[in-house]
Amino acid sequence: MSSRVLLLAVVPVLLQAQSAESRAARKEAALGAALAVQITRDIHPRQLPELNSYLEDLGRQLVAGLPGAAEQWEFRVMTDYEPVSTYEPLSLPGGWIFVSTKLVLAAENEAEFAGMLAHAMAHVALRQGIRQSPGDVNYLAAIPVVTLYGGAAFGDSPKPALLPAGYLNTHREQELTADRVAVAAMASAGFDPNALLSYVSRMQSRVAATESTLPGLVVRLTNLRNAITGASLPTRHRSGDLFLTVRDEFRHELR
């Protein structure tokens, strides 16, 4: 078979695959938008223009280091998501990122905050939710929102035993992948990825392993260390003064 004939035979197959992927992506984005509406109704919204503006700027800096991240990113601030209390962002298909104010207060510096934001964005950029669906994006609707794309892992997660069969192992593997991608995105934006290691170590140690949907802490920290070893680390670290200013102003508002 000539190369021309082979190309003519392969192109329709590739186009069909791309079309199916495109349709799945549209369904996934529609699901994400629907879930975002639901969550927006349930959360206690905070009118924090400075924090929202800061989030958008930081997200734009991190997205450059993410693979295939062509999403229309939307960042929201939430004080809580009932019945879940979370110290990490909740991310949804289509680029929706809900950042808990608990994360803002728990992060000790800008690099820790950026690391968790990059981790949440990595879940979306990798389209991990749809990639573990058994052929039907509607399957995602059966998964608790708080475990769909991260979120609540350092808070009140659903019991691992209550999740669909086969979901938990895939979910934990995707958490490890998102950590590796977050390390690369952080380094690309000039942040020291060791800060993500620090935050995960400090926060996940508070959660009993049997109650968590996350990978084991030792496994996760080893995965992060390996990713950091292989990353091109920034030669100059950012001061994070703006984050500290925004965080301190928010603390003042809560009093």
SETIGU-906643 format. One record per residue: x, y, z of N, C-alpha, C in turn. Coordinates in steps of 0.02 Angstrom, whole numbers, plus 50000, padded with zeros to 5 digits. Each point is the difference from the previous one (the first is absolute). Layout:
N
[node [X Y Z] [X Y Z] [X Y Z]]
...
//
This chain:
255
[node [50043 49940 50000] [49957 50060 50000] [50044 50062 50000]]
[node [49986 50047 49954] [50040 50060 49996] [49986 50045 50060]]
[node [50047 50046 50014] [49991 50046 50056] [49939 50043 49990]]
[node [49984 50018 49937] [49942 50041 49987] [49935 49963 50015]]
[node [49997 49937 49980] [49941 49960 50013] [49992 49989 50076]]
[node [50057 49988 50034] [49998 49990 50072] [49973 50063 50035]]
[node [50023 50059 49977] [49978 50062 50029] [49925 50010 49991]]
[node [49975 49984 49940] [49929 50006 49986] [49959 49953 50044]]
[node [50029 49944 50017] [49964 49952 50043] [50000 50021 50073]]
[node [50055 50033 50021] [50008 50018 50071] [49962 50063 50018]]
[node [49999 50050 49955] [49970 50065 50015] [49928 49995 50024]]
[node [49955 49962 49967] [49931 49995 50025] [49997 49972 50071]]
[node [50044 49953 50016] [50000 49971 50067] [50020 50053 50051]]
[node [50052 50039 49983] [50022 50053 50045] [49947 50053 50010]]
[node [49967 50019 49946] [49947 50050 50005] [49942 49975 50043]]
[node [49983 49936 49991] [49946 49972 50040] [50018 50000 50074]]
[node [50063 49983 50016] [50023 49999 50069] [49999 50070 50030]]
[node [50023 50050 49960] [50000 50069 50023] [49929 50025 50012]]
[node [49955 49980 49955] [49930 50020 50007] [49970 49972 50064]]
[node [50014 49936 50014] [49974 49968 50061] [50029 50034 50062]]
[node [50065 50016 49997] [50032 50034 50056] [49970 50069 50010]]
[node [49986 50035 49945] [49971 50066 50004] [49930 49998 50031]]
[node [49960 49951 49979] [49933 49993 50028] [50003 49985 50074]]
[node [50046 49956 50019] [50008 49983 50071] [50020 50062 50040]]
[node [50046 50039 49972] [50022 50061 50034] [49943 50049 50010]]
[node [49957 50006 49950] [49943 50046 50006] [49951 49975 50054]]
[node [49989 49935 50002] [49956 49972 50051] [50030 50012 50070]]
[node [50065 49990 50004] [50035 50009 50064] [49995 50072 50023]]
[node [50010 50047 49954] [49996 50070 50017] [49930 50019 50022]]
[node [49950 49972 49967] [49930 50013 50018] [49986 49974 50070]]
[node [50026 49941 50016] [49991 49973 50067] [50033 50045 50051]]
[node [50061 50023 49985] [50036 50044 50045] [49961 50064 50013]]
[node [49971 50029 49948] [49961 50061 50007] [49939 49989 50044]]
[node [49967 49942 49990] [49941 49984 50040] [50018 49991 50073]]
[node [50055 49965 50013] [50022 49990 50068] [50021 50066 50032]]
[node [50030 50044 49960] [50021 50065 50025] [49940 50041 50023]]
[node [49946 49996 49962] [49938 50035 50020] [49975 49972 50066]]
[node [50001 49934 50007] [49978 49968 50061] [50042 50022 50060]]
[node [50066 49999 49991] [50045 50019 50054] [49992 50073 50018]]
[node [49992 50043 49950] [49993 50071 50012] [49938 50014 50042]]
[node [49948 49959 49991] [49940 50008 50041] [50013 49981 50073]]
[node [50045 49951 50010] [50010 49972 50066] [50054 50035 50042]]
[node [50049 50029 49967] [50056 50029 50037] [49979 50067 50031]]
[node [50041 50021 50047] [49991 50066 50029] [50049 50046 49962]]
[node [49976 50036 49950] [50046 50040 49959] [50030 50058 50038]]
[node [50061 50017 49981] [50034 50057 50030] [50012 50052 49946]]
[node [49981 50061 50013] [50013 50054 49954] [50069 50029 50016]]
[node [50050 49970 49969] [50070 50019 50014] [50034 50017 49934]]
[node [49990 50059 49975] [50027 50018 49934] [50076 49992 49995]]
[node [50035 50020 50053] [50073 49995 49997] [50024 49928 49997]]
[node [49967 49957 50039] [50019 49929 50000] [49982 49968 49933]]
[node [49941 50017 49973] [49980 49972 49935] [50048 50022 49945]]
[node [50018 50064 50001] [50047 50026 49950] [50068 49966 50006]]
[node [50022 49990 50062] [50063 49966 50012] [49997 49928 49973]]
[node [49945 49966 50012] [49991 49931 49977] [50006 49996 49924]]
[node [49966 50045 49966] [50001 50000 49927] [50070 50011 49973]]
[node [50037 50047 50030] [50068 50014 49978] [50045 49939 50012]]
[node [49994 49970 50058] [50041 49942 50017] [49983 49941 49954]]
[node [49936 49990 49987] [49979 49946 49956] [50029 50008 49930]]
[node [50001 50062 49975] [50029 50012 49933] [50075 49983 49998]]
[node [50034 50012 50055] [50072 49985 50002] [50012 49924 50002]]
[node [49957 49964 50034] [50009 49928 50007] [49979 49961 49938]]
[node [49951 50027 49963] [49972 49962 49944] [50052 49988 49946]]
[node [50050 50043 49995] [50051 49992 49948] [50039 49936 50009]]
[node [50003 49974 50061] [50038 49939 50012] [49957 49937 50001]]
[node [49936 50006 49981] [49956 49942 50000] [49994 49970 49930]]
[node [49991 49935 49994] [49995 49968 49935] [49932 50010 49968]]
[node [49999 50025 49939] [49938 50006 49962] [49945 50037 50035]]
[node [50017 50051 50040] [49949 50035 50040] [49969 50056 49959]]
[node [49949 49983 49961] [49965 50049 49959] [49932 50017 50029]]
[node [49994 49994 50065] [49935 50012 50033] [49986 50074 50007]]
[node [49937 50017 50009] [49980 50067 50019] [49995 50000 50077]]
[node [50053 50019 50032] [50005 49993 50072] [49956 50050 50037]]
[node [49966 49975 50051] [49958 50041 50043] [50020 49985 50072]]
[node [50018 50052 50038] [50021 49992 50069] [49949 50033 50046]]
[node [49981 49963 50053] [49952 50025 50049] [50027 49988 50070]]
[node [49980 50043 50045] [50020 49993 50070] [49940 49977 50040]]
[node [50010 49948 50042] [49945 49976 50041] [50024 49995 50072]]
[node [49956 50015 50047] [50017 49993 50070] [49994 49928 50022]]
[node [49957 49963 49968] [49991 49929 50016] [49954 49970 49947]]
[node [50000 49934 49998] [49953 49965 49956] [49967 49945 50041]]
[node [49939 50013 50021] [49965 49952 50043] [49982 49936 49961]]
[node [50007 49942 50029] [50021 49988 50069] [50075 49989 50007]]
[node [50039 50027 49954] [50072 49986 49998] [50040 50060 50023]]
[node [50051 49987 50038] [50046 50052 50021] [50068 49984 49969]]
[node [50025 50042 49957] [50058 49982 49960] [50057 50051 50004]]
[node [50061 49974 49999] [50060 50042 50001] [50036 49998 49933]]
[node [49966 49979 49948] [50028 50003 49934] [49946 50021 49950]]
[node [50019 50024 49941] [49949 50022 49953] [49957 49942 49975]]
[node [49940 50016 49982] [49955 49954 49966] [50000 50018 49927]]
[node [50016 49952 49956] [50004 50015 49929] [49950 49958 49962]]
[node [49972 50029 49948] [49948 49968 49961] [50017 50002 49925]]
[node [49972 49954 49961] [50011 50001 49928] [49985 50068 49970]]
[node [50038 50017 49949] [49989 50063 49965] [50038 50059 50030]]
[node [50038 49989 50053] [50043 50053 50027] [49973 50038 50059]]
[node [49952 49972 50036] [49972 50032 50060] [50043 49981 50060]]
[node [50025 50051 50035] [50040 49990 50059] [49969 50039 50058]]
[node [49980 49963 50052] [49972 50031 50060] [50053 49996 50056]]
[node [50024 50057 50021] [50053 50002 50050] [49970 50015 50069]]
[node [50011 49954 50046] [49976 50009 50068] [50042 50052 50036]]
[node [49967 50043 50038] [50037 50049 50039] [50041 49965 50054]]
[node [49982 49937 50016] [50041 49962 50047] [50070 49988 49972]]
[node [50005 49990 49934] [50065 49992 49969] [50039 50066 50005]]
[node [49967 50056 49987] [50033 50065 50004] [50032 50009 50069]]
[node [49963 49980 50052] [50024 50010 50068] [50051 49947 50020]]
[node [49996 49940 49971] [50045 49945 50020] [50068 50004 49966]]
[node [50002 50029 49940] [50064 50005 49964] [50047 50048 50036]]
[node [50061 49978 50010] [50048 50042 50036] [50035 50050 49955]]
[node [49996 49990 49935] [50032 50046 49953] [49968 49992 49932]]
[node [50019 50044 49954] [49970 50000 49933] [50015 49935 49962]]
[node [50059 49973 50010] [50019 49939 49963] [49955 49942 50020]]
[node [49984 49993 50065] [49954 49947 50021] [49931 50010 49968]]
[node [49976 50062 50001] [49935 50014 49971] [50001 49985 49925]]
[node [50053 50022 49965] [50005 49989 49928] [50004 49925 49985]]
[node [50033 49962 50043] [50006 49928 49988] [49933 49965 50002]]
[node [49958 50018 50049] [49934 49969 50004] [49955 50023 49943]]
[node [50007 50062 49979] [49962 50025 49943] [50022 49963 49937]]
[node [50065 49991 49991] [50026 49964 49942] [49976 49927 50000]]
[node [49997 49969 50058] [49976 49931 50005] [49927 49995 49977]]
[node [49959 50047 50023] [49929 50000 49979] [49993 50012 49925]]
[node [50039 50046 49974] [49997 50015 49928] [50025 49940 49959]]
[node [50047 49963 50027] [50026 49941 49964] [49946 49948 49990]]
[node [49956 49990 50050] [49945 49953 49993] [49958 50018 49938]]
[node [49987 50064 49991] [49958 50023 49944] [50038 49993 49934]]
[node [50063 50024 50000] [50039 50000 49938] [50010 49929 49974]]
[node [50006 49952 50045] [50009 49930 49981] [49934 49965 49984]]
[node [49944 50035 50013] [49933 49973 49990] [49993 49932 50033]]
[node [50021 49997 50063] [50004 49936 50034] [49931 49970 50014]]
[node [49951 50042 50013] [49934 49974 50015] [49973 49957 49943]]
[node [50004 50026 49939] [49972 49964 49943] [50043 49940 49982]]
[node [50064 50003 50015] [50045 49944 49982] [49990 49939 50044]]
[node [49965 50006 50055] [49986 49941 50040] [49927 49979 49993]]
[node [49963 50035 49957] [49931 49981 49987] [49998 49939 49955]]
[node [49956 49952 50013] [49996 49940 49958] [49961 50014 49936]]
[node [50022 50048 49961] [49970 50012 49935] [49942 50049 49999]]
[node [49979 50023 50058] [49942 50045 50001] [50013 50055 50050]]
[node [50003 50062 49976] [50015 50056 50044] [49946 50008 50054]]
[node [49940 49975 49987] [49947 50005 50051] [50017 49960 50063]]
[node [50046 49952 49992] [50023 49962 50058] [50028 50047 50054]]
[node [50030 50056 49977] [50030 50047 50048] [49948 50027 50048]]
[node [49939 50005 49979] [49948 50029 50043] [49986 49956 50060]]
[node [50020 49937 49996] [49989 49954 50056] [50054 50006 50053]]
[node [50055 50035 49984] [50055 50007 50047] [49987 50061 50044]]
[node [50011 49995 50066] [49992 50059 50042] [50040 50058 49974]]
[node [49970 50059 49996] [50032 50059 49973] [50067 50013 50033]]
[node [50003 49990 50066] [50060 50018 50037] [50059 49955 49986]]
[node [49990 49943 49967] [50056 49957 49982] [50011 49998 49925]]
[node [49956 50031 49962] [50003 49995 49927] [50066 50025 49972]]
[node [50018 50060 50017] [50062 50031 49974] [50040 50027 50058]]
[node [50013 49959 50050] [50037 50025 50058] [49952 50035 50047]]
[node [50026 50034 50048] [49959 50035 50049] [49981 49955 50058]]
[node [49999 50028 50058] [49979 49967 50062] [50048 49946 50025]]
[node [50055 49991 49965] [50046 49947 50021] [50031 50013 50068]]
[node [50007 50063 50019] [50026 50016 50066] [49943 50019 50047]]
[node [49939 49987 49979] [49943 50018 50041] [49956 49939 50012]]
[node [49935 50010 49995] [49953 49946 50016] [49980 49964 49936]]
[node [50043 49957 49976] [49987 49963 49938] [49948 49945 50011]]
[node [49965 49981 49947] [49958 49941 50005] [50043 49939 50018]]
[node [49972 49952 50034] [50037 49940 50019] [50022 49963 49937]]
[node [50064 49979 49997] [50024 49963 49941] [49956 49940 49983]]
[node [49974 49966 50051] [49960 49940 49987] [49935 50015 49965]]
[node [49978 50064 50001] [49937 50018 49969] [50006 50018 49926]]
[node [50061 50004 49975] [50011 50019 49930] [49990 49941 49954]]
[node [49982 50012 49936] [49989 49946 49952] [50061 49955 49994]]
[node [49987 49936 49986] [50054 49951 49992] [50046 50022 49944]]
[node [50065 49994 50012] [50049 50018 49949] [50017 50074 49999]]
[node [49958 50042 50031] [50012 50072 49997] [50059 50020 50043]]
[node [50005 49972 50061] [50047 50024 50049] [50073 49993 49977]]
[node [50018 49942 49972] [50069 49990 49978] [50018 50049 49944]]
[node [49953 50009 49953] [50013 50047 49946] [50005 50071 50026]]
[node [49957 50017 50046] [50001 50067 50030] [50067 50014 50034]]
[node [50025 49951 50037] [50064 50010 50035] [50058 50006 49951]]
[node [49999 49961 49947] [50052 50004 49949] [49998 50069 49966]]
[node [49940 50025 49988] [49994 50066 49969] [50023 50055 50046]]
[node [49992 49991 50065] [50027 50048 50048] [50076 50005 49993]]
[node [50033 49942 49993] [50072 49999 49992] [50021 50035 49935]]
[node [49963 49987 49947] [50015 50032 49936] [49991 50075 50005]]
[node [49946 50022 50032] [49988 50072 50008] [50055 50033 50041]]
[node [50027 49965 50050] [50056 50027 50038] [50061 50010 49955]]
[node [50014 49951 49958] [50058 50006 49956] [49992 50058 49951]]
[node [49941 50008 49973] [49987 50055 49953] [50003 50067 50037]]
[node [49976 50001 50061] [50002 50062 50040] [50071 50021 50013]]
[node [50045 49953 50013] [50070 50016 50012] [50029 50035 49939]]
[node [49987 49973 49940] [50026 50030 49939] [49970 50070 49989]]
[node [49935 50008 50013] [49967 50064 49990] [50028 50052 50049]]
[node [50011 49980 50062] [50028 50045 50049] [50070 50024 49980]]
[node [50042 49953 49981] [50068 50017 49980] [50000 50047 49940]]
[node [49955 49986 49952] [49995 50041 49940] [49981 50072 50017]]
[node [49959 50008 50053] [49977 50067 50020] [50047 50033 50050]]
[node [50054 49967 50018] [50049 50030 50045] [49991 49984 50073]]
[node [49958 49950 50016] [49988 49981 50070] [50042 49939 50017]]
[node [50022 49997 50062] [50036 49941 50024] [49950 49944 50015]]
[node [50002 49945 49963] [49950 49947 50010] [50008 49964 50067]]
[node [50055 50011 50035] [50007 49971 50067] [49945 50026 50046]]
[node [49972 50057 49983] [49945 50027 50041] [49938 49956 49997]]
[node [49987 49969 49942] [49944 49954 49995] [50013 49938 50044]]
[node [50061 49976 49999] [50019 49944 50043] [49987 50018 50073]]
[node [50018 50061 50019] [49992 50022 50069] [49926 50003 50019]]
[node [49958 50028 49957] [49929 50006 50015] [49967 49932 50005]]
[node [50014 49957 49953] [49970 49933 50000] [50021 49962 50063]]
[node [50064 50003 50017] [50025 49965 50059] [49965 50025 50063]]
[node [49992 50065 50006] [49970 50029 50060] [49926 49986 50005]]
[node [49964 50007 49944] [49927 49995 50002] [49976 49928 49997]]
[node [50030 49958 49958] [49975 49932 49994] [50015 49958 50062]]
[node [50051 50020 50038] [50016 49962 50060] [49945 50006 50052]]
[node [49953 50048 49990] [49945 50008 50046] [49943 49952 49987]]
[node [50002 49967 49942] [49944 49957 49979] [50019 49927 50007]]
[node [49959 49961 50033] [50013 49928 50007] [49999 49967 49931]]
[node [50048 49956 49987] [50006 49968 49935] [49937 49963 49980]]
[node [49967 49969 50047] [49940 49961 49985] [49940 50044 49983]]
[node [50006 50065 50015] [49945 50045 49987] [50011 50044 49938]]
[node [50057 49990 49967] [50019 50045 49946] [49993 49967 49932]]
[node [49980 50040 49951] [49998 49977 49930] [50067 50013 49966]]
[node [50048 50028 50036] [50066 50015 49972] [50045 49938 50000]]
[node [50054 50002 49961] [50051 49948 50006] [50030 50004 50071]]
[node [50032 49946 50022] [50033 50001 50065] [50051 50057 50003]]
[node [50009 50028 50059] [50044 50058 50006] [50072 49985 49979]]
[node [50026 49942 50020] [50069 49983 49980] [50006 49994 49925]]
[node [49951 49967 49969] [49999 49992 49927] [49997 50069 49966]]
[node [49957 50043 50027] [49991 50065 49968] [50063 50044 50007]]
[node [50030 49999 50058] [50060 50041 50011] [50058 49974 49957]]
[node [50006 49935 49994] [50052 49971 49957] [49989 50020 49928]]
[node [49938 49998 49977] [49983 50021 49933] [50018 50073 49988]]
[node [49986 50043 50048] [50016 50071 49994] [50075 50011 49999]]
[node [50036 49965 50043] [50073 50009 50002] [50031 49979 49934]]
[node [49976 49945 49972] [50026 49978 49935] [49986 50051 49945]]
[node [49940 50028 50002] [49982 50050 49949] [50043 50063 50008]]
[node [50012 50020 50061] [50041 50060 50013] [50072 49988 49977]]
[node [50025 49940 50013] [50069 49983 49979] [50007 50005 49924]]
[node [49949 49981 49964] [50003 50002 49927] [49979 50066 49969]]
[node [49979 50048 50041] [49976 50064 49973] [50057 50050 49992]]
[node [49991 50046 49954] [50046 50056 49992] [49979 50055 50048]]
[node [50032 50002 50058] [49979 50046 50052] [50019 50072 49983]]
[node [49958 50047 50022] [50015 50071 49986] [50063 50021 50038]]
[node [50040 50043 49969] [50061 50024 50033] [49984 50059 50046]]
[node [49944 50033 49988] [49979 50055 50043] [49930 49986 50026]]
[node [49992 50004 50066] [49935 49986 50030] [49963 50065 50012]]
[node [49935 49996 49992] [49957 50059 50008] [49990 50015 50074]]
[node [49991 50064 50015] [49993 50020 50070] [49932 49984 50029]]
[node [49948 50003 49959] [49932 49986 50024] [49971 50055 50044]]
[node [50026 50060 49994] [49975 50055 50042] [49926 50013 49987]]
[node [49979 49995 49937] [49930 50016 49983] [49954 49949 50033]]
[node [50018 49936 49999] [49958 49950 50032] [49994 50013 50075]]
[node [50055 50016 50032] [49998 50012 50072] [49957 50060 50015]]
[node [50002 50051 49957] [49958 50059 50010] [49926 49983 49994]]
[node [49983 49963 49947] [49931 49980 49989] [49975 49956 50058]]
[node [50042 49952 50021] [49981 49955 50054] [49989 50038 50065]]
[node [50044 50047 50016] [49994 50038 50063] [49939 50045 49999]]
[node [49984 50029 49942] [49940 50041 49995] [49937 49958 50009]]
[node [50002 49939 49973] [49943 49955 50008] [49992 49980 50074]]
[node [50054 49986 50033] [49997 49984 50071] [49968 50057 50039]]
[node [50017 50060 49982] [49974 50058 50034] [49924 50005 49989]]
[node [49976 49983 49940] [49928 50003 49986] [49961 49949 50041]]
[node [50032 49944 50016] [49965 49947 50037] [49990 50017 50074]]
[node [50037 50048 50024] [49994 50017 50072] [49934 50035 50016]]
//
